[in-house]
Amino acid sequence: MANRSFKSVNAIQQDVIIFASKATLGAGTTVTLANGMGASAAYAGAVLTVTMDDKYNALLGLSAVVQNPAGGSGTPTHLISYTEAVSTTGVIALTFNDDISEDDVFSVMFVLKNSSVTP
């Protein structure tokens, strides 16, 4: 893996990678990932697109939720669907049940299987 050090995780499956980050929606489609080393993100029309720097064999699970909707009632906006192509393009598209506003903060966590990138 390109310049990343992975820590051990107790898991039933071998070679599990956990990617977790807080994200903030900026102006337009700009998304800033905190501790998001290894990925970039963009947002448009209730869809958050996360592009992993590396390709993974499978997406085993995920969690994504808006933690403090800036323009809403304070009720978290939840993920309603996702598409993945982690093994070929590294892209995971997450669709939320409501549009996210500028300055909203949300968290994403992906549980990934192994990497097809060899050292």
Residue pairs with C-beta under 8 A, 6 or more apart in sequence:
1 38
1 54
1 115
1 117
1 119
2 53
2 54
2 117
4 37
4 38
6 17
9 16
9 17
9 18
13 60
13 113
14 114
15 113
15 114
15 115
16 60
16 111
16 112
16 113
16 114
17 56
17 111
17 112
17 113
17 114
17 115
18 109
18 110
18 111
18 112
19 38
19 39
19 52
19 108
19 109
19 110
19 112
20 35
20 107
20 108
20 109
20 110
21 33
21 34
21 35
21 36
21 39
21 107
21 108
21 109
22 33
22 34
22 35
22 67
22 105
22 106
22 107
23 31
23 32
23 33
23 34
23 36
23 41
23 48
23 105
23 106
23 107
23 108
24 31
24 32
24 34
24 103
24 104
24 105
25 31
25 43
25 100
25 101
25 102
25 103
25 104
25 105
25 106
26 32
26 102
26 103
27 102
29 42
29 43
29 44
30 42
30 43
31 40
31 41
31 42
31 43
31 48
33 39
33 40
33 41
38 52
38 53
38 54
39 50
39 51
39 52
39 53
40 50
40 51
40 53
41 48
41 49
41 50
41 51
41 108
42 48
42 49
43 49
43 100
45 99
46 95
46 96
46 97
46 98
46 99
46 100
47 93
47 94
47 95
47 96
48 64
48 93
48 94
48 96
48 100
48 106
48 108
49 91
49 92
49 93
49 94
50 91
50 92
50 93
50 94
50 108
50 110
51 89
51 90
51 91
51 92
52 86
52 90
52 91
52 92
52 110
52 112
53 90
54 90
54 115
54 116
54 117
55 86
55 87
55 88
55 89
55 90
55 115
55 116
55 117
56 86
56 87
56 90
56 112
56 113
56 114
56 115
56 116
57 86
57 87
57 112
57 113
57 114
57 115
57 116
58 86
58 87
58 112
58 113
58 114
59 84
59 86
59 92
59 110
59 111
59 112
59 113
60 111
60 112
60 113
61 110
61 111
62 79
62 82
62 92
62 94
62 108
62 109
62 110
62 111
63 79
63 107
63 108
63 109
64 78
64 79
64 82
64 94
64 96
64 106
64 107
64 108
64 109
65 76
65 77
65 78
65 79
65 106
65 107
66 76
66 77
66 78
66 96
66 100
66 104
66 105
66 106
67 76
67 105
67 106
67 107
68 74
68 104
68 105
69 75
69 76
69 77
69 98
69 100
69 101
69 104
70 101
70 102
70 103
70 104
71 101
71 104
72 98
72 101
77 96
77 97
77 98
77 100
77 104
77 106
78 96
78 97
79 94
79 95
79 96
79 97
80 95
80 96
80 97
81 94
81 95
82 92
82 93
82 94
82 95
83 92
83 93
84 91
84 92
84 93
85 91
85 92
86 92
86 112
87 116
92 110
94 108
100 106
